[in-house]
Amino acid sequence: MADDKKADGLFTVAARASPAAGDSRAASRASHSNGGSTADHDAAHLAQLGYRQEFKREIGFLANVGLSLTAIGVLTGMSSAFQSGLFSGGPLVLFWAWNIVSVFMFLIALSQAEICSAFPTMGGLYFWVCRLAPPRFAPLLGFVTGNLYTWGMVVTGVSGNLSVALYVAALVQVGSDGATSLRPWQVVAVAWGVNLLSGVLNVAGMRAIGQISRMNVWFTLIGTVVLVVTLFAASPAKNDASFAFFDFENFTGWDNSGLVFLLGFLQAVYSLQGSETSAQIAEEAQNAEWTAPVAIASSIAGSWLVGLVYLIALNFNIQSVDSIAGTAFALPIAQLFYDAVGRRLAILCLTVILVAQWAAALTAWTASSRLLFALARDSAFPGKRYFMALTR
């Protein structure tokens, strides 16, 4: 339960005077310098913000970075949305939009990290808005931000698991050389099965999620190497640099090249969202005022580098844009791999992306459950007793 000062809910949270960011950090540092443990230090900082410690702090630094890195899911976002950039500007937009968007996303991440270091609480953006918005508008802005963000994360998790099902469907098609396809109800059944698994793992506790996140850091790095090496080693033809960095394609139906160029940016934006996930589990992180902000910023930097290497490999090994545009596979990226490396290696590459996609959707479930808890704790969401129930 939240501390008694919070009993009146979200409107009390937003209305009552809150310590400035510098004061909050100073009080926290003073608590730490008095010889207390990291756990005591975290609990004291949380108390300064009006909450009492209720979750076990089982998330270390690597797991924290892993959560944001997994939520961004650069391999999955770039693969699942690859056709958006390819058909709206081609390799030119894919490459340059990735670098341009990464710079601005990193600046946003730095801002989020700074705020998170002062307010390392569950709820992330929702809580920050409640504390930093003008008191007159804070209740409304906090309520709207919290609910829009929460339901956005819920949809992200569910749609992510639908993507898992689509990768399964693509694997079936590639494995049979296109002779066999899953029916729509079978794809939906797989998606619901993965949704159930995601729910069970989140109920099992943060320790399991943390372990998966830590493993996913290494899986992403190793998986990227596997994908890049496979593409360059096995593709029958390599594109030259003029194609990989400057070829413009337009399959949108729009004649305005500037508009098409901007539409291509959506692929990069989609692929780099999710760095703030570390803020959602701040009350379960050790030394949260340091690990959560560093995780937010480093996840964008790491995703940019991993994504850049992967994107270059994709652009240099596209065999036919027309083939990808006319594919019958469940996901266009499957056609790229099938054309470039053949059936067996395409199955390997798609499996790597499938596992990463599942992990990314899993962390979206984790984030949305913590957001629902934070909203319920402040009486900003119905069913408070149900959304605040904790497994012990």
MIROKOL-676967 format. One record per residue (C-alpha): residue number from 0; x negated, y negated, z. Coordinates in steps of 0.5 Angstrom, whole numbers, plus 500, padded with zeros to 3 digits. Each point is the difference from the previous one (the first is absolute). Layout:
residues N
REC; seq; xx; yy; zz
REC; NUM; X; Y; Z;
...
This chain:
residues 392
REC; seq; xx; yy; zz
REC; 0; 500; 500; 500;
REC; 1; 498; 493; 499;
REC; 2; 498; 496; 506;
REC; 3; 506; 496; 503;
REC; 4; 498; 493; 497;
REC; 5; 502; 503; 494;
REC; 6; 507; 503; 502;
REC; 7; 504; 495; 496;
REC; 8; 497; 502; 494;
REC; 9; 497; 497; 493;
REC; 10; 503; 493; 502;
REC; 11; 496; 500; 507;
REC; 12; 494; 502; 496;
REC; 13; 500; 494; 495;
REC; 14; 503; 495; 505;
REC; 15; 495; 501; 506;
REC; 16; 493; 496; 500;
REC; 17; 495; 505; 497;
REC; 18; 492; 500; 502;
REC; 19; 496; 497; 494;
REC; 20; 496; 504; 496;
REC; 21; 494; 498; 503;
REC; 22; 503; 500; 507;
REC; 23; 502; 507; 499;
REC; 24; 493; 503; 498;
REC; 25; 497; 496; 506;
REC; 26; 504; 503; 505;
REC; 27; 499; 507; 496;
REC; 28; 492; 499; 500;
REC; 29; 500; 498; 508;
REC; 30; 504; 506; 501;
REC; 31; 495; 504; 497;
REC; 32; 494; 497; 503;
REC; 33; 503; 501; 507;
REC; 34; 497; 508; 499;
REC; 35; 507; 503; 498;
REC; 36; 500; 506; 495;
REC; 37; 502; 498; 492;
REC; 38; 507; 503; 502;
REC; 39; 501; 495; 506;
REC; 40; 497; 495; 495;
REC; 41; 505; 502; 495;
REC; 42; 506; 500; 505;
REC; 43; 498; 494; 503;
REC; 44; 500; 496; 493;
REC; 45; 507; 503; 499;
REC; 46; 503; 498; 506;
REC; 47; 498; 493; 498;
REC; 48; 504; 500; 494;
REC; 49; 506; 503; 505;
REC; 50; 500; 507; 499;
REC; 51; 498; 506; 504;
REC; 52; 496; 506; 497;
REC; 53; 504; 506; 498;
REC; 54; 496; 503; 495;
REC; 55; 494; 505; 501;
REC; 56; 494; 496; 497;
REC; 57; 497; 506; 495;
REC; 58; 498; 496; 494;
REC; 59; 493; 499; 499;
REC; 60; 497; 495; 495;
REC; 61; 499; 505; 495;
REC; 62; 507; 502; 500;
REC; 63; 502; 493; 500;
REC; 64; 497; 498; 494;
REC; 65; 502; 507; 497;
REC; 66; 507; 498; 501;
REC; 67; 500; 494; 497;
REC; 68; 496; 503; 494;
REC; 69; 505; 506; 500;
REC; 70; 506; 495; 500;
REC; 71; 497; 496; 494;
REC; 72; 498; 506; 496;
REC; 73; 496; 497; 495;
REC; 74; 500; 507; 496;
REC; 75; 507; 501; 500;
REC; 76; 502; 493; 499;
REC; 77; 496; 499; 494;
REC; 78; 502; 507; 497;
REC; 79; 507; 499; 501;
REC; 80; 501; 493; 498;
REC; 81; 494; 501; 494;
REC; 82; 505; 500; 495;
REC; 83; 503; 493; 502;
REC; 84; 493; 497; 499;
REC; 85; 498; 504; 494;
REC; 86; 507; 498; 496;
REC; 87; 499; 493; 503;
REC; 88; 494; 497; 497;
REC; 89; 496; 507; 500;
REC; 90; 493; 501; 502;
REC; 91; 498; 492; 500;
REC; 92; 506; 499; 505;
REC; 93; 498; 506; 504;
REC; 94; 493; 498; 501;
REC; 95; 500; 493; 501;
REC; 96; 507; 500; 504;
REC; 97; 497; 505; 505;
REC; 98; 494; 495; 502;
REC; 99; 504; 494; 500;
REC; 100; 506; 503; 504;
REC; 101; 495; 503; 505;
REC; 102; 496; 493; 502;
REC; 103; 507; 497; 502;
REC; 104; 502; 507; 503;
REC; 105; 494; 499; 504;
REC; 106; 501; 493; 502;
REC; 107; 507; 502; 502;
REC; 108; 497; 506; 504;
REC; 109; 495; 495; 504;
REC; 110; 506; 496; 502;
REC; 111; 504; 506; 502;
REC; 112; 494; 502; 504;
REC; 113; 499; 494; 504;
REC; 114; 507; 500; 502;
REC; 115; 500; 507; 502;
REC; 116; 494; 499; 504;
REC; 117; 504; 495; 505;
REC; 118; 506; 504; 499;
REC; 119; 499; 508; 500;
REC; 120; 507; 502; 501;
REC; 121; 504; 505; 497;
REC; 122; 505; 496; 495;
REC; 123; 494; 497; 496;
REC; 124; 503; 494; 495;
REC; 125; 507; 500; 504;
REC; 126; 496; 499; 507;
REC; 127; 496; 495; 497;
REC; 128; 505; 496; 497;
REC; 129; 504; 500; 506;
REC; 130; 494; 497; 504;
REC; 131; 497; 495; 494;
REC; 132; 507; 497; 497;
REC; 133; 503; 494; 503;
REC; 134; 504; 502; 506;
REC; 135; 506; 497; 497;
REC; 136; 500; 505; 494;
REC; 137; 496; 506; 503;
REC; 138; 506; 504; 502;
REC; 139; 503; 500; 493;
REC; 140; 493; 501; 496;
REC; 141; 498; 505; 505;
REC; 142; 506; 504; 499;
REC; 143; 500; 499; 492;
REC; 144; 493; 502; 500;
REC; 145; 500; 506; 504;
REC; 146; 506; 503; 497;
REC; 147; 498; 499; 493;
REC; 148; 493; 502; 501;
REC; 149; 503; 506; 504;
REC; 150; 504; 503; 495;
REC; 151; 495; 498; 495;
REC; 152; 495; 505; 503;
REC; 153; 506; 505; 501;
REC; 154; 501; 500; 492;
REC; 155; 493; 500; 499;
REC; 156; 499; 506; 504;
REC; 157; 506; 504; 496;
REC; 158; 498; 497; 493;
REC; 159; 493; 503; 502;
REC; 160; 502; 507; 501;
REC; 161; 504; 499; 494;
REC; 162; 494; 499; 496;
REC; 163; 497; 506; 504;
REC; 164; 506; 504; 497;
REC; 165; 498; 497; 493;
REC; 166; 493; 502; 500;
REC; 167; 502; 507; 502;
REC; 168; 505; 500; 494;
REC; 169; 494; 497; 496;
REC; 170; 496; 506; 502;
REC; 171; 505; 505; 498;
REC; 172; 500; 497; 493;
REC; 173; 493; 499; 499;
REC; 174; 499; 507; 503;
REC; 175; 505; 503; 494;
REC; 176; 497; 495; 495;
REC; 177; 507; 497; 500;
REC; 178; 504; 506; 499;
REC; 179; 503; 500; 507;
REC; 180; 503; 494; 504;
REC; 181; 503; 499; 506;
REC; 182; 508; 498; 500;
REC; 183; 502; 494; 504;
REC; 184; 503; 503; 506;
REC; 185; 493; 504; 501;
REC; 186; 496; 494; 500;
REC; 187; 505; 497; 505;
REC; 188; 500; 506; 504;
REC; 189; 492; 500; 500;
REC; 190; 501; 493; 502;
REC; 191; 504; 501; 506;
REC; 192; 496; 506; 502;
REC; 193; 494; 495; 500;
REC; 194; 504; 495; 504;
REC; 195; 502; 505; 505;
REC; 196; 492; 502; 501;
REC; 197; 499; 493; 501;
REC; 198; 505; 499; 505;
REC; 199; 497; 506; 504;
REC; 200; 493; 498; 500;
REC; 201; 502; 493; 503;
REC; 202; 504; 503; 505;
REC; 203; 494; 504; 502;
REC; 204; 496; 494; 502;
REC; 205; 495; 495; 498;
REC; 206; 494; 505; 501;
REC; 207; 502; 504; 494;
REC; 208; 501; 494; 496;
REC; 209; 494; 497; 502;
REC; 210; 496; 507; 498;
REC; 211; 503; 499; 494;
REC; 212; 498; 493; 499;
REC; 213; 493; 502; 502;
REC; 214; 500; 505; 495;
REC; 215; 503; 496; 494;
REC; 216; 494; 495; 501;
REC; 217; 495; 506; 497;
REC; 218; 506; 503; 496;
REC; 219; 500; 493; 496;
REC; 220; 493; 499; 499;
REC; 221; 499; 508; 498;
REC; 222; 506; 500; 496;
REC; 223; 498; 493; 496;
REC; 224; 493; 504; 499;
REC; 225; 504; 506; 497;
REC; 226; 504; 496; 496;
REC; 227; 495; 495; 497;
REC; 228; 495; 506; 498;
REC; 229; 505; 504; 497;
REC; 230; 503; 495; 496;
REC; 231; 493; 498; 497;
REC; 232; 497; 507; 500;
REC; 233; 506; 503; 496;
REC; 234; 503; 495; 496;
REC; 235; 499; 501; 492;
REC; 236; 499; 493; 499;
REC; 237; 498; 494; 504;
REC; 238; 503; 493; 498;
REC; 239; 495; 494; 499;
REC; 240; 499; 494; 505;
REC; 241; 504; 496; 495;
REC; 242; 506; 504; 501;
REC; 243; 499; 502; 508;
REC; 244; 500; 492; 502;
REC; 245; 503; 496; 494;
REC; 246; 505; 505; 496;
REC; 247; 507; 496; 501;
REC; 248; 507; 505; 499;
REC; 249; 507; 498; 500;
REC; 250; 505; 505; 500;
REC; 251; 505; 495; 504;
REC; 252; 504; 498; 494;
REC; 253; 498; 492; 502;
REC; 254; 497; 496; 495;
REC; 255; 497; 495; 506;
REC; 256; 493; 503; 501;
REC; 257; 499; 496; 506;
REC; 258; 506; 503; 503;
REC; 259; 498; 507; 498;
REC; 260; 493; 498; 504;
REC; 261; 504; 498; 506;
REC; 262; 504; 506; 500;
REC; 263; 494; 504; 500;
REC; 264; 498; 497; 507;
REC; 265; 505; 504; 503;
REC; 266; 496; 507; 500;
REC; 267; 495; 497; 504;
REC; 268; 504; 496; 505;
REC; 269; 504; 507; 501;
REC; 270; 494; 504; 501;
REC; 271; 497; 495; 505;
REC; 272; 506; 499; 505;
REC; 273; 500; 504; 507;
REC; 274; 493; 497; 503;
REC; 275; 505; 497; 506;
REC; 276; 501; 507; 502;
REC; 277; 495; 500; 505;
REC; 278; 504; 495; 504;
REC; 279; 506; 504; 500;
REC; 280; 496; 505; 505;
REC; 281; 496; 495; 504;
REC; 282; 503; 502; 506;
REC; 283; 498; 507; 499;
REC; 284; 493; 498; 498;
REC; 285; 494; 500; 504;
REC; 286; 497; 493; 501;
REC; 287; 505; 497; 496;
REC; 288; 498; 493; 499;
REC; 289; 494; 502; 497;
REC; 290; 501; 506; 496;
REC; 291; 507; 499; 497;
REC; 292; 498; 493; 497;
REC; 293; 493; 503; 497;
REC; 294; 504; 506; 497;
REC; 295; 505; 495; 497;
REC; 296; 494; 496; 496;
REC; 297; 496; 506; 499;
REC; 298; 506; 504; 497;
REC; 299; 500; 495; 494;
REC; 300; 493; 500; 499;
REC; 301; 499; 507; 500;
REC; 302; 506; 501; 495;
REC; 303; 498; 495; 495;
REC; 304; 493; 504; 500;
REC; 305; 503; 507; 499;
REC; 306; 506; 497; 495;
REC; 307; 495; 496; 496;
REC; 308; 496; 507; 499;
REC; 309; 506; 504; 499;
REC; 310; 503; 495; 495;
REC; 311; 493; 499; 496;
REC; 312; 500; 508; 499;
REC; 313; 508; 500; 498;
REC; 314; 499; 494; 495;
REC; 315; 493; 503; 497;
REC; 316; 504; 507; 499;
REC; 317; 507; 498; 497;
REC; 318; 500; 504; 494;
REC; 319; 507; 497; 497;
REC; 320; 504; 495; 503;
REC; 321; 506; 502; 495;
REC; 322; 499; 507; 503;
REC; 323; 501; 498; 507;
REC; 324; 506; 495; 498;
REC; 325; 504; 506; 496;
REC; 326; 498; 505; 506;
REC; 327; 506; 505; 502;
REC; 328; 496; 501; 507;
REC; 329; 503; 498; 506;
REC; 330; 495; 495; 501;
REC; 331; 496; 496; 494;
REC; 332; 493; 501; 504;
REC; 333; 501; 508; 499;
REC; 334; 499; 499; 493;
REC; 335; 494; 496; 500;
REC; 336; 497; 505; 504;
REC; 337; 503; 506; 496;
REC; 338; 497; 496; 493;
REC; 339; 493; 499; 504;
REC; 340; 498; 506; 503;
REC; 341; 505; 505; 498;
REC; 342; 505; 504; 504;
REC; 343; 496; 504; 506;
REC; 344; 496; 493; 502;
REC; 345; 506; 496; 499;
REC; 346; 503; 505; 505;
REC; 347; 494; 498; 505;
REC; 348; 501; 493; 499;
REC; 349; 507; 500; 501;
REC; 350; 500; 504; 506;
REC; 351; 495; 495; 503;
REC; 352; 505; 494; 499;
REC; 353; 506; 504; 503;
REC; 354; 496; 501; 506;
REC; 355; 498; 493; 501;
REC; 356; 507; 498; 498;
REC; 357; 503; 504; 505;
REC; 358; 496; 497; 506;
REC; 359; 501; 493; 497;
REC; 360; 508; 502; 501;
REC; 361; 499; 503; 507;
REC; 362; 496; 493; 503;
REC; 363; 506; 496; 497;
REC; 364; 505; 505; 504;
REC; 365; 495; 498; 506;
REC; 366; 500; 493; 499;
REC; 367; 508; 499; 499;
REC; 368; 501; 504; 507;
REC; 369; 496; 496; 504;
REC; 370; 503; 494; 496;
REC; 371; 507; 503; 502;
REC; 372; 498; 501; 507;
REC; 373; 497; 492; 501;
REC; 374; 507; 498; 497;
REC; 375; 504; 504; 505;
REC; 376; 495; 498; 506;
REC; 377; 502; 493; 499;
REC; 378; 508; 501; 499;
REC; 379; 499; 498; 492;
REC; 380; 503; 507; 498;
REC; 381; 506; 504; 502;
REC; 382; 499; 507; 503;
REC; 383; 494; 497; 505;
REC; 384; 500; 507; 504;
REC; 385; 499; 504; 494;
REC; 386; 495; 496; 497;
REC; 387; 496; 499; 506;
REC; 388; 500; 508; 502;
REC; 389; 493; 502; 501;
REC; 390; 497; 507; 500;
REC; 391; 496; 502; 506;
